[in-house]
């Protein structure tokens, strides 16, 4: 039985002359931490790092890379400025690290440091533009979040707010493998969490308030009712075209659909991976 960290264990029969070649085991990434200048055994890495395998999230219908991190890594907070697809997202690792400067972490994709935050050219775009929105979230193999001072020792001052190391999928030796994925669905307001009064209900409530106000000031019940009838139209007059149900206008059912295809394969000399979403 021959074994080694990061390699598949092989059981071979003993012979006078033998040569054994161990194959890499991509499922044993938990034993290795990928950092800025190489890889370390997890037992010898003293920093705080969390590695998330996207294999468990491949069937979760997410659009952005940040959605993969939501609820998956402890100490990572995400705050979306807008529901617009591709909008900038505020990411904080272990809280705010600066008052005047930015608090977004440094993204390193396949060893290349990338910009993060809002990269919009126009100041009036409050939602902003997220550079990572151009990266297909399903092309990610794994993400490692480095959450302590070890990040600064690896990447310098840009890593003061933490580092998110992203490794994308790569081709492997073997026959061409083609994958196709499609998902579609809808979203709506499942719970009427903020019920509102109709126009008639609001008018009736204000009318009751006028009556109670008049009664508190010594008017009789009939005089109080007449006082309310004279003033109610100034505060809740009935529109000529009828009341407007604003919740019905503002809240509609949303729908989405997403299609993507990828191809990977290669030989001992050349490996490839390509995708389209």
Secondary structure, 3 states (H helix, E strand, C coil): CECCCCECCECCCCCCCCCCCCCECHHHHHHEEEECCEEEEHHHCCCCEEEEEHHHHCCCCCCCHHHHHCCCCCCEEEEECCCCCCCCEEEEECCCCCCCCCCCCEEEECCEEECCCECCCCCCCCCCCEHHHHCCHHHEEEEEEECCCHHHHHHHHHHCCCEEEEEECCCCCEEEEEEEEEEEEEECCCCCCCCCCCHHHHHHHHHHHHHHHHHHCCCCHHHHHHHHHHHHHHHHCCCCCCCCCHHHHHCCCEEEEEEEEEEEEECCCCEEEEEEC
